[in-house]
Each structure stands twice: as C-alpha cells, then as structure tokens.
Amino acid sequence: MKILLDIGHPAHVHYFKNFIKIMEDKGHQFLITSRNKEIEHHLLKQYKIAFKSRGKGKNSLIGKAIHYFIAISVIYRHAKRFGCGSFTTTLINSL
C-alpha cells in the first residue's frame, strides 16, 4: 500500500517514525510531506526519513488562510503523483 503522511509538528515525527519503519519493513511505501517550520525537517533528516517540503507557513491570519490552500494543493499534487491508497494530515492544526 502507498501511504502519504503529512508532518506538521515536531511531535508528529516522533509519533510516526516507528510506524513508518514497521510498515516499510512489511513492504508498504511512504511519501512524507512536511512544513519547513521549527525543526520538522531536521528531525526527518536525523531519522533518515525521506520527505517533500510543503512550504514554511505564515504567521498572520490572512497569510495562514492563503497558505492553507497552497498547502492543500501541494499535498494533493504529491498524493496524485504518488498514487497513494490512503493519507493522513494534521494540516488544520499545523498552519
């Protein structure tokens, strides 16, 4: 199965790292997307988890609203290219 996971907070890296390893050992494929804020990318690199960036995000309310639609578009394009069977995102909590 092809699975897309979107990482929006450093805790998500810790939460999913073992799940990713276990499922990859069983033959499943993962595509990880992540925002470039705080230390998410650093943690993913540290654990040798391949990922694609979905941007940094914005601080203002209007910027967050605009970036929400940009991030959804980026995740959708990656999901479509990857041909995933399922995906999960915490995007609403991680703008």
MOJO-V73504 format. One record per residue. N is the residue number from 1. RES is the residue in one small letter. OMEGA is omega in radians with two decimals (NA if undefined). Layout:
# MOJO-V73504
<<N & RES & OMEGA> <N & RES & OMEGA>>
This chain:
# MOJO-V73504
<<1 & m & 3.07> <2 & k & -3.04> <3 & i & 3.05> <4 & l & 3.05> <5 & l & 3.07> <6 & d & -3.13> <7 & i & -3.11> <8 & g & -3.09> <9 & h & -3.13> <10 & p & -3.14> <11 & a & -3.14> <12 & h & 3.09> <13 & v & 3.14> <14 & h & -3.11> <15 & y & -3.02> <16 & f & -3.01> <17 & k & -3.14> <18 & n & 3.08> <19 & f & 3.14> <20 & i & -3.12> <21 & k & -3.13> <22 & i & -3.10> <23 & m & 3.07> <24 & e & 3.09> <25 & d & 3.11> <26 & k & 3.06> <27 & g & 3.13> <28 & h & 3.14> <29 & q & -3.13> <30 & f & 2.89> <31 & l & -3.12> <32 & i & 2.98> <33 & t & -3.09> <34 & s & 3.02> <35 & r & -3.12> <36 & n & -3.14> <37 & k & -3.07> <38 & e & -3.05> <39 & i & -3.10> <40 & e & -3.11> <41 & h & 3.11> <42 & h & -3.14> <43 & l & 3.13> <44 & l & 3.09> <45 & k & -3.13> <46 & q & 3.14> <47 & y & 3.11> <48 & k & 3.09> <49 & i & 3.13> <50 & a & -3.11> <51 & f & 3.02> <52 & k & -3.12> <53 & s & 3.03> <54 & r & 3.07> <55 & g & -3.04> <56 & k & -3.05> <57 & g & -3.10> <58 & k & -3.13> <59 & n & -3.10> <60 & s & -3.13> <61 & l & 3.14> <62 & i & 3.10> <63 & g & 3.11> <64 & k & -3.14> <65 & a & 3.13> <66 & i & -3.12> <67 & h & 3.10> <68 & y & -3.11> <69 & f & 3.07> <70 & i & -3.13> <71 & a & 3.10> <72 & i & 3.14> <73 & s & 3.13> <74 & v & -3.14> <75 & i & 3.13> <76 & y & 3.13> <77 & r & 3.11> <78 & h & -3.13> <79 & a & -3.12> <80 & k & 3.11> <81 & r & -3.10> <82 & f & -3.13> <83 & g & -3.03> <84 & c & 3.10> <85 & g & 3.10> <86 & s & 3.04> <87 & f & 3.09> <88 & t & 3.10> <89 & t & 3.03> <90 & t & -3.02> <91 & l & -3.09> <92 & i & 3.14> <93 & n & -2.95> <94 & s & 3.10> <95 & l & NA>>
